[in-house]
Amino acid sequence: MRTAEDDDSGTGGNIAVVGHADLAPDTLPLVEFALRTRLARWLAPVRAMVRTGAGTPLAFGRAARAAGWPLALVIPTRTGMPAMPPPRDRRATGELLTLADRVRLLAYDPMDRDSCIGADERLVASSRLLLAVWDGSPSNGRDATAHLVTYARARGVPVEIVWPAGATRAVLPVPGAAG
């Protein structure tokens, strides 16, 4: 497995994915199948890139490898050392590391929403196509998928929306809410 810190050598040649982090558990197989179907349309695989995490990133990693595509996993780093992902992403990160043939270290704080959005923007900017697992809802202060779709389009990166029939989002507790 190759590791590169802030390596943009593949600029413009990758396919990236972003999407809702709160997909319902029964939606993950639907999204994985839809992503695998999209990837199968390409005559020759290019590199699939995803920022580590549960949900959409894991579904994309599985789909890419099942389709025979090389996978680059973007993981957070602080001062040149990989940073620990949030607890909800740790198991998915472990699986994604086994699926990836390349790891890209990128300076961002996985516990900070704005920092994660900045990392996603860099991922999108270095891609030839963005697959967005998105139900069409606006950004809501926690989910930035709508922002990233707009960001990609503003930079001329083509976007394909992936939202399979039957897909739903889980209801997550609001941080700081009692109950």
QUIRADA-V273663 format. One line per field, one symbol per residue. psi: psi as a letter, one per 40 degrees, with the letter a starting at -180 (. if undefined). A space follows every 50 residues. Layout:
psi=???
This chain:
psi=hihhhfhfdeheeihiiiihefiidedddddddddddddeehdhiahhhi hiiibdddddddddddeeiihhhhiiihfehhihiideeddddddddddi eihhhhhiheehdddddddddddddeieihhhgheeiiieddhedddddd ddddeehihhhhgiheiiiihiihheii.
